[in-house]
Amino acid sequence: MFDALTFAALPAGDEALRPLARQFAEEALAALPPDIRARSWSGFDQDFSRRLGAAGLLGLTLPKAYGGGARGPFARFVVVEELLAVGAPVAAHWIADRQSAPLILNFGSEAQRQTYLPAICRGELVFCIGMSEPGAGSDLAGVRTRAERTAEGWRVNGQKIWTTNAMHGDYMIALVRTSGGVEDRRAGLSQIIIDLKAPGVTVRPIADLTGDAHFAEVFFDNVDLPADALIGEEGEGWAQVTAELAFERSGPERIYSSVVLLDAWTEHLRRVGRADGAALALLGELTARLAVLRAMSIACTARLAAGESPVVEASLVKDLGTAFEQALPATIGDDLAAHPDEGVDPDLYRTLLYTTHIAPSFSLRGGTREILRGIIARGMGLR
Ligand SMILES: Cc1cc2nc3c(=O)[nH]c(=O)nc-3n(C[C@H](O)[C@H](O)[C@H](O)COP(=O)(O)OP(=O)(O)OC[C@H]3O[C@@H](n4cnc5c(N)ncnc54)[C@H](O)[C@@H]3O)c2cc1C
């Protein structure tokens, strides 16, 4: 499998997007302190997303006919990397741009594409992912939320949990059971677009360890949906979700979650003038790890650009990437604690506290470490 991850360079034509993305992000974020920028993934700013859309920086992988950039995964890599590097608030367009739009493009009807994709490219629609349930997280085949056919379309009953941005969302793409029971496992699962403003939908935010509420429980009580709410084929939900998870796990997003902290600490070293061998060795080690992960992520992107679905390789990058992201706050915290005479800027301290509290979630969201390692082991022929 490792032969598949060969070095790849970002094409010059896509690199050309970098100055625009950088300028855009830096101007928009100049006034924000690092502990706010460290929230990047959960930073919700619809105005920022709309401006990104207007600048042509969303929907880069989508065809022009739907308002997209007609470029590809490398272009998206460059833009996402620039946004995450400075901690831009990406939550309002994040899931739609990364996951929902490619899913609708690949499996949706022409009417669904026309309805949703141009608005996603403009940064106007917030989507969320309704996979997890109280009894179905790693084991998605245990999904119980049910959509039943009615004369007009579908009626949904059940519950989802940990739904990022459900409280801000326009639509959820939910994995639901349209036939059979949990004993049938993967058979009978389908994907359906749920209008979160529809009668019968209740969204209850959940606070995390940091006190922020960026995900929610969502309840469906006899929610009536039109017939064209179904995405793709009835009963094909499992295959569709597997393809969707490849988009979720293969971008550059799994290596930069703690990068605002790394940046703030580097700035601290500069400010206090600490450039001894130990500090430089640690900074060098962290930078080298990030550089290797970035090279691996670009190699994965090359596979996506070639039209492949690098599920195993993306799992490898996510597992190693989240280990790095989680190690950073502890490493930097230890370094600062070992230099008690240095005045630590309150912004750096707040950023360290926030990142320390949120880091455990990095290896849970998008599939846990253990599940990814199972996929990697299978890919290597070990299971
Ligand atoms: C910040 C955050 C955002 C999230 N956003 C969303 C979202 O938008 N939409 C959504 O649908 N979900 C979301 N989730 C949910 C996330 O995908 C699930 O939490 C995750 O898939 C794990 O499922 P679970 O919580 O049911 O844990 P479980 O599946 O019950 O797992 C518990 C533990 O057992 C381990 N385990 C389970 N099965 C195996 C196995 N076969 N082999 C080895 N170990 C195993 C797991 O690795 C884990 O350590 C989010 C989670 C977080 C933390």
The ligand as a MOL file (V3000), in Angstrom:
LIG
                    3D

  0  0  0     0  0            999 V3000
M  V30 BEGIN CTAB
M  V30 COUNTS 53 58 0 0 0
M  V30 BEGIN ATOM
M  V30 1 C -15.9860 17.0020 17.4940 0
M  V30 2 C -16.8670 15.9200 16.9350 0
M  V30 3 C -17.6800 16.2060 15.8650 0
M  V30 4 C -18.5110 15.2100 15.3310 0
M  V30 5 N -19.3310 15.5510 14.2820 0
M  V30 6 C -20.1560 14.6140 13.7680 0
M  V30 7 C -21.0600 14.9560 12.7120 0
M  V30 8 O -21.1040 16.0980 12.2350 0
M  V30 9 N -21.8920 13.9960 12.2510 0
M  V30 10 C -21.8670 12.7280 12.7260 0
M  V30 11 O -22.6310 11.9000 12.2210 0
M  V30 12 N -21.0370 12.3620 13.7440 0
M  V30 13 C -20.1810 13.2800 14.2740 0
M  V30 14 N -19.3370 12.9320 15.3120 0
M  V30 15 C -19.4290 11.5880 15.8790 0
M  V30 16 C -18.2410 10.7120 15.5850 0
M  V30 17 O -18.1600 10.3930 14.2200 0
M  V30 18 C -18.4170 9.4750 16.4770 0
M  V30 19 O -18.2550 9.9200 17.8150 0
M  V30 20 C -17.4190 8.3940 16.1830 0
M  V30 21 O -17.7030 7.8070 14.9490 0
M  V30 22 C -17.3710 7.3110 17.2820 0
M  V30 23 O -18.6360 6.7850 17.5190 0
M  V30 24 P -19.2200 6.6440 19.0200 0
M  V30 25 O -19.0900 7.9830 19.6850 0
M  V30 26 O -20.5690 6.0130 18.9170 0
M  V30 27 O -18.2130 5.6760 19.7760 0
M  V30 28 P -18.2180 4.0740 19.7300 0
M  V30 29 O -18.3760 3.6110 18.3300 0
M  V30 30 O -19.1600 3.5780 20.7700 0
M  V30 31 O -16.7280 3.7810 20.1900 0
M  V30 32 C -16.2920 3.8480 21.5560 0
M  V30 33 C -14.8320 3.3690 21.5900 0
M  V30 34 O -14.7440 1.9980 21.1340 0
M  V30 35 C -13.8430 1.8900 20.0520 0
M  V30 36 N -14.3280 0.9170 19.0720 0
M  V30 37 C -15.5940 0.8390 18.5620 0
M  V30 38 N -15.6690 -0.1760 17.6710 0
M  V30 39 C -14.4290 -0.7390 17.6040 0
M  V30 40 C -13.8590 -1.7920 16.8460 0
M  V30 41 N -14.5890 -2.4840 15.9680 0
M  V30 42 N -12.5400 -2.0900 17.0280 0
M  V30 43 C -11.7810 -1.3770 17.9110 0
M  V30 44 N -12.2700 -0.3550 18.6600 0
M  V30 45 C -13.5720 -0.0390 18.5050 0
M  V30 46 C -13.8090 3.2750 19.4300 0
M  V30 47 O -12.6390 3.4960 18.6850 0
M  V30 48 C -13.9080 4.1690 20.6530 0
M  V30 49 O -12.6510 4.3460 21.2310 0
M  V30 50 C -18.5050 13.9030 15.8720 0
M  V30 51 C -17.6730 13.6150 16.9520 0
M  V30 52 C -16.8790 14.6030 17.4890 0
M  V30 53 C -15.9910 14.2550 18.6560 0
M  V30 END ATOM
M  V30 BEGIN BOND
M  V30 1 1 1 2
M  V30 2 1 2 3
M  V30 3 2 2 52
M  V30 4 2 3 4
M  V30 5 1 4 5
M  V30 6 1 4 50
M  V30 7 2 5 6
M  V30 8 1 6 7
M  V30 9 1 6 13
M  V30 10 2 7 8
M  V30 11 1 7 9
M  V30 12 1 9 10
M  V30 13 2 10 11
M  V30 14 1 10 12
M  V30 15 2 12 13
M  V30 16 1 13 14
M  V30 17 1 14 15
M  V30 18 1 14 50
M  V30 19 1 15 16
M  V30 20 1 16 17
M  V30 21 1 16 18
M  V30 22 1 18 19
M  V30 23 1 18 20
M  V30 24 1 20 21
M  V30 25 1 20 22
M  V30 26 1 22 23
M  V30 27 1 23 24
M  V30 28 2 24 25
M  V30 29 1 24 26
M  V30 30 1 24 27
M  V30 31 1 27 28
M  V30 32 2 28 29
M  V30 33 1 28 30
M  V30 34 1 28 31
M  V30 35 1 31 32
M  V30 36 1 32 33
M  V30 37 1 33 34
M  V30 38 1 33 48
M  V30 39 1 34 35
M  V30 40 1 35 36
M  V30 41 1 35 46
M  V30 42 1 36 37
M  V30 43 1 36 45
M  V30 44 2 37 38
M  V30 45 1 38 39
M  V30 46 1 39 40
M  V30 47 2 39 45
M  V30 48 1 40 41
M  V30 49 2 40 42
M  V30 50 1 42 43
M  V30 51 2 43 44
M  V30 52 1 44 45
M  V30 53 1 46 47
M  V30 54 1 46 48
M  V30 55 1 48 49
M  V30 56 2 50 51
M  V30 57 1 51 52
M  V30 58 1 52 53
M  V30 END BOND
M  V30 END CTAB
M  END
